[in-house]
Amino acid sequence: MNCIQEGIFPTQYYEKSASRLTGAGGTKLIVNYKVSDVHICNDQDYCYKTHPILVKDLSSPLILGTPFITKVYPFMVHDNGLKLKFEKNVVLIFLMPFGIQNNIL
């Protein structure tokens, strides 16, 4: 699922959601709302339209999941981000180096 931390958007954009979500450790996450038609863009004019669920107490402000990965496939993973092959090359930069995100370093 694509998830955004609850509280980032004004509540006027919230819609009720019946979605359920479990974290990687098996804990149930609190999901009451979703937001329709969100555009997530980078500084290279790449925009991704999504309908994320809002998660209370999410560990990151934004988590792009399987819907995002399937939209940008195929891609190459580098230490600093994902390189997408569309009409032009687009690089989506990670917030922190890849090894640190996965406790590899």
Rosetta constraint file for C-alpha pairs under 8 A:
AtomPair CA 1 CA 52 HARMONIC 7.22 0.50
AtomPair CA 1 CA 53 HARMONIC 7.54 0.50
AtomPair CA 1 CA 64 HARMONIC 7.01 0.50
AtomPair CA 1 CA 65 HARMONIC 4.93 0.50
AtomPair CA 1 CA 66 HARMONIC 6.10 0.50
AtomPair CA 1 CA 67 HARMONIC 6.48 0.50
AtomPair CA 2 CA 50 HARMONIC 7.59 0.50
AtomPair CA 2 CA 51 HARMONIC 7.44 0.50
AtomPair CA 2 CA 52 HARMONIC 4.86 0.50
AtomPair CA 2 CA 53 HARMONIC 6.52 0.50
AtomPair CA 2 CA 62 HARMONIC 7.71 0.50
AtomPair CA 2 CA 63 HARMONIC 5.76 0.50
AtomPair CA 2 CA 64 HARMONIC 4.57 0.50
AtomPair CA 2 CA 65 HARMONIC 4.90 0.50
AtomPair CA 2 CA 66 HARMONIC 7.40 0.50
AtomPair CA 2 CA 67 HARMONIC 6.80 0.50
AtomPair CA 2 CA 68 HARMONIC 7.22 0.50
AtomPair CA 3 CA 52 HARMONIC 5.08 0.50
AtomPair CA 3 CA 53 HARMONIC 5.03 0.50
AtomPair CA 3 CA 54 HARMONIC 5.84 0.50
AtomPair CA 3 CA 55 HARMONIC 6.44 0.50
AtomPair CA 3 CA 62 HARMONIC 5.79 0.50
AtomPair CA 3 CA 63 HARMONIC 5.12 0.50
AtomPair CA 3 CA 64 HARMONIC 6.46 0.50
AtomPair CA 3 CA 65 HARMONIC 7.65 0.50
AtomPair CA 4 CA 8 HARMONIC 7.51 0.50
AtomPair CA 4 CA 52 HARMONIC 6.34 0.50
AtomPair CA 4 CA 53 HARMONIC 6.32 0.50
AtomPair CA 4 CA 54 HARMONIC 5.03 0.50
AtomPair CA 4 CA 55 HARMONIC 6.17 0.50
AtomPair CA 4 CA 58 HARMONIC 7.51 0.50
AtomPair CA 4 CA 60 HARMONIC 7.98 0.50
AtomPair CA 4 CA 61 HARMONIC 5.73 0.50
AtomPair CA 4 CA 62 HARMONIC 4.54 0.50
AtomPair CA 4 CA 63 HARMONIC 6.45 0.50
AtomPair CA 5 CA 54 HARMONIC 5.58 0.50
AtomPair CA 5 CA 55 HARMONIC 5.11 0.50
AtomPair CA 5 CA 56 HARMONIC 6.06 0.50
AtomPair CA 5 CA 57 HARMONIC 6.67 0.50
AtomPair CA 5 CA 58 HARMONIC 5.26 0.50
AtomPair CA 5 CA 59 HARMONIC 7.99 0.50
AtomPair CA 5 CA 60 HARMONIC 6.99 0.50
AtomPair CA 5 CA 61 HARMONIC 4.95 0.50
AtomPair CA 5 CA 62 HARMONIC 6.32 0.50
AtomPair CA 6 CA 54 HARMONIC 4.86 0.50
AtomPair CA 6 CA 55 HARMONIC 5.20 0.50
AtomPair CA 6 CA 56 HARMONIC 5.06 0.50
AtomPair CA 6 CA 57 HARMONIC 7.26 0.50
AtomPair CA 6 CA 58 HARMONIC 7.68 0.50
AtomPair CA 7 CA 11 HARMONIC 7.54 0.50
AtomPair CA 8 CA 61 HARMONIC 7.77 0.50
AtomPair CA 9 CA 13 HARMONIC 6.92 0.50
AtomPair CA 9 CA 14 HARMONIC 7.87 0.50
AtomPair CA 10 CA 14 HARMONIC 7.56 0.50
AtomPair CA 13 CA 35 HARMONIC 6.21 0.50
AtomPair CA 13 CA 36 HARMONIC 7.98 0.50
AtomPair CA 14 CA 33 HARMONIC 5.81 0.50
AtomPair CA 14 CA 34 HARMONIC 5.84 0.50
AtomPair CA 14 CA 35 HARMONIC 5.42 0.50
AtomPair CA 15 CA 33 HARMONIC 5.30 0.50
AtomPair CA 15 CA 34 HARMONIC 5.31 0.50
AtomPair CA 15 CA 35 HARMONIC 6.09 0.50
AtomPair CA 15 CA 36 HARMONIC 7.86 0.50
AtomPair CA 16 CA 32 HARMONIC 6.01 0.50
AtomPair CA 16 CA 33 HARMONIC 4.52 0.50
AtomPair CA 16 CA 34 HARMONIC 6.33 0.50
AtomPair CA 17 CA 31 HARMONIC 7.20 0.50
AtomPair CA 17 CA 32 HARMONIC 5.39 0.50
AtomPair CA 17 CA 33 HARMONIC 4.61 0.50
AtomPair CA 17 CA 34 HARMONIC 5.68 0.50
AtomPair CA 17 CA 53 HARMONIC 7.57 0.50
AtomPair CA 18 CA 31 HARMONIC 7.78 0.50
AtomPair CA 18 CA 32 HARMONIC 6.91 0.50
AtomPair CA 18 CA 33 HARMONIC 7.84 0.50
AtomPair CA 19 CA 31 HARMONIC 6.52 0.50
AtomPair CA 19 CA 32 HARMONIC 7.55 0.50
AtomPair CA 19 CA 53 HARMONIC 7.69 0.50
AtomPair CA 20 CA 28 HARMONIC 7.91 0.50
AtomPair CA 20 CA 29 HARMONIC 7.47 0.50
AtomPair CA 20 CA 30 HARMONIC 7.73 0.50
AtomPair CA 20 CA 31 HARMONIC 6.32 0.50
AtomPair CA 21 CA 28 HARMONIC 6.19 0.50
AtomPair CA 21 CA 29 HARMONIC 5.57 0.50
AtomPair CA 21 CA 30 HARMONIC 7.52 0.50
AtomPair CA 21 CA 31 HARMONIC 7.10 0.50
AtomPair CA 22 CA 26 HARMONIC 5.71 0.50
AtomPair CA 22 CA 27 HARMONIC 5.55 0.50
AtomPair CA 22 CA 28 HARMONIC 4.44 0.50
AtomPair CA 22 CA 29 HARMONIC 5.52 0.50
AtomPair CA 23 CA 27 HARMONIC 5.25 0.50
AtomPair CA 23 CA 28 HARMONIC 6.22 0.50
AtomPair CA 23 CA 29 HARMONIC 6.39 0.50
AtomPair CA 29 CA 55 HARMONIC 6.74 0.50
AtomPair CA 29 CA 56 HARMONIC 7.15 0.50
AtomPair CA 30 CA 55 HARMONIC 5.77 0.50
AtomPair CA 30 CA 56 HARMONIC 5.44 0.50
AtomPair CA 30 CA 57 HARMONIC 7.88 0.50
AtomPair CA 31 CA 53 HARMONIC 6.99 0.50
AtomPair CA 31 CA 54 HARMONIC 6.06 0.50
AtomPair CA 31 CA 55 HARMONIC 4.99 0.50
AtomPair CA 31 CA 56 HARMONIC 6.56 0.50
AtomPair CA 32 CA 54 HARMONIC 7.04 0.50
AtomPair CA 32 CA 55 HARMONIC 7.50 0.50
AtomPair CA 33 CA 53 HARMONIC 6.05 0.50
AtomPair CA 33 CA 54 HARMONIC 5.37 0.50
AtomPair CA 33 CA 55 HARMONIC 7.73 0.50
AtomPair CA 34 CA 51 HARMONIC 6.96 0.50
AtomPair CA 34 CA 52 HARMONIC 5.80 0.50
AtomPair CA 34 CA 53 HARMONIC 4.06 0.50
AtomPair CA 34 CA 54 HARMONIC 5.23 0.50
AtomPair CA 35 CA 51 HARMONIC 5.72 0.50
AtomPair CA 35 CA 52 HARMONIC 5.83 0.50
AtomPair CA 35 CA 53 HARMONIC 6.39 0.50
AtomPair CA 35 CA 54 HARMONIC 7.24 0.50
AtomPair CA 36 CA 50 HARMONIC 7.19 0.50
AtomPair CA 36 CA 51 HARMONIC 4.65 0.50
AtomPair CA 36 CA 52 HARMONIC 7.10 0.50
AtomPair CA 37 CA 49 HARMONIC 6.18 0.50
AtomPair CA 37 CA 50 HARMONIC 5.80 0.50
AtomPair CA 37 CA 51 HARMONIC 5.54 0.50
AtomPair CA 38 CA 49 HARMONIC 5.59 0.50
AtomPair CA 38 CA 50 HARMONIC 5.30 0.50
AtomPair CA 38 CA 51 HARMONIC 6.03 0.50
AtomPair CA 38 CA 52 HARMONIC 7.48 0.50
AtomPair CA 39 CA 47 HARMONIC 6.01 0.50
AtomPair CA 39 CA 48 HARMONIC 5.48 0.50
AtomPair CA 39 CA 49 HARMONIC 4.51 0.50
AtomPair CA 39 CA 50 HARMONIC 6.42 0.50
AtomPair CA 40 CA 47 HARMONIC 5.43 0.50
AtomPair CA 40 CA 48 HARMONIC 5.17 0.50
AtomPair CA 40 CA 49 HARMONIC 6.45 0.50
AtomPair CA 40 CA 50 HARMONIC 7.70 0.50
AtomPair CA 41 CA 45 HARMONIC 6.61 0.50
AtomPair CA 41 CA 46 HARMONIC 5.48 0.50
AtomPair CA 41 CA 47 HARMONIC 4.11 0.50
AtomPair CA 41 CA 48 HARMONIC 6.31 0.50
AtomPair CA 42 CA 46 HARMONIC 5.66 0.50
AtomPair CA 42 CA 47 HARMONIC 6.71 0.50
AtomPair CA 42 CA 92 HARMONIC 7.21 0.50
AtomPair CA 44 CA 90 HARMONIC 6.89 0.50
AtomPair CA 46 CA 90 HARMONIC 7.27 0.50
AtomPair CA 48 CA 68 HARMONIC 7.89 0.50
AtomPair CA 64 CA 68 HARMONIC 5.77 0.50
AtomPair CA 64 CA 69 HARMONIC 7.67 0.50
AtomPair CA 65 CA 69 HARMONIC 6.39 0.50
AtomPair CA 66 CA 70 HARMONIC 6.02 0.50
AtomPair CA 67 CA 71 HARMONIC 6.32 0.50
AtomPair CA 68 CA 72 HARMONIC 6.45 0.50
AtomPair CA 69 CA 73 HARMONIC 6.00 0.50
AtomPair CA 72 CA 84 HARMONIC 6.59 0.50
AtomPair CA 73 CA 84 HARMONIC 7.57 0.50
AtomPair CA 74 CA 84 HARMONIC 6.94 0.50
AtomPair CA 74 CA 85 HARMONIC 7.11 0.50
AtomPair CA 75 CA 82 HARMONIC 6.41 0.50
AtomPair CA 75 CA 83 HARMONIC 5.58 0.50
AtomPair CA 75 CA 84 HARMONIC 4.78 0.50
AtomPair CA 75 CA 85 HARMONIC 6.52 0.50
AtomPair CA 76 CA 82 HARMONIC 5.71 0.50
AtomPair CA 76 CA 83 HARMONIC 5.11 0.50
AtomPair CA 76 CA 84 HARMONIC 6.74 0.50
AtomPair CA 77 CA 81 HARMONIC 6.14 0.50
AtomPair CA 77 CA 82 HARMONIC 4.76 0.50
AtomPair CA 77 CA 83 HARMONIC 6.41 0.50
AtomPair CA 78 CA 82 HARMONIC 6.05 0.50
AtomPair CA 78 CA 83 HARMONIC 7.31 0.50
AtomPair CA 78 CA 98 HARMONIC 7.60 0.50
AtomPair CA 79 CA 97 HARMONIC 5.58 0.50
AtomPair CA 79 CA 98 HARMONIC 5.03 0.50
AtomPair CA 79 CA 99 HARMONIC 7.19 0.50
AtomPair CA 80 CA 93 HARMONIC 5.66 0.50
AtomPair CA 80 CA 94 HARMONIC 5.57 0.50
AtomPair CA 80 CA 96 HARMONIC 7.30 0.50
AtomPair CA 80 CA 97 HARMONIC 5.30 0.50
AtomPair CA 80 CA 98 HARMONIC 6.37 0.50
AtomPair CA 81 CA 91 HARMONIC 6.42 0.50
AtomPair CA 81 CA 92 HARMONIC 5.30 0.50
AtomPair CA 81 CA 93 HARMONIC 4.16 0.50
AtomPair CA 81 CA 94 HARMONIC 4.75 0.50
AtomPair CA 81 CA 97 HARMONIC 7.79 0.50
AtomPair CA 81 CA 98 HARMONIC 7.44 0.50
AtomPair CA 82 CA 91 HARMONIC 5.54 0.50
AtomPair CA 82 CA 92 HARMONIC 5.11 0.50
AtomPair CA 82 CA 93 HARMONIC 6.57 0.50
AtomPair CA 82 CA 94 HARMONIC 7.66 0.50
AtomPair CA 83 CA 89 HARMONIC 6.85 0.50
AtomPair CA 83 CA 90 HARMONIC 5.75 0.50
AtomPair CA 83 CA 91 HARMONIC 4.43 0.50
AtomPair CA 83 CA 92 HARMONIC 6.48 0.50
AtomPair CA 84 CA 89 HARMONIC 5.79 0.50
AtomPair CA 84 CA 90 HARMONIC 5.08 0.50
AtomPair CA 84 CA 91 HARMONIC 6.11 0.50
AtomPair CA 84 CA 92 HARMONIC 7.80 0.50
AtomPair CA 85 CA 89 HARMONIC 5.10 0.50
AtomPair CA 85 CA 90 HARMONIC 6.67 0.50
AtomPair CA 86 CA 90 HARMONIC 7.30 0.50
AtomPair CA 94 CA 98 HARMONIC 7.13 0.50
AtomPair CA 96 CA 100 HARMONIC 6.69 0.50
AtomPair CA 96 CA 101 HARMONIC 6.59 0.50
AtomPair CA 97 CA 101 HARMONIC 6.60 0.50
AtomPair CA 98 CA 102 HARMONIC 6.60 0.50
AtomPair CA 99 CA 103 HARMONIC 5.94 0.50
AtomPair CA 99 CA 104 HARMONIC 4.67 0.50
AtomPair CA 99 CA 105 HARMONIC 5.37 0.50
AtomPair CA 100 CA 104 HARMONIC 6.00 0.50
AtomPair CA 100 CA 105 HARMONIC 5.72 0.50
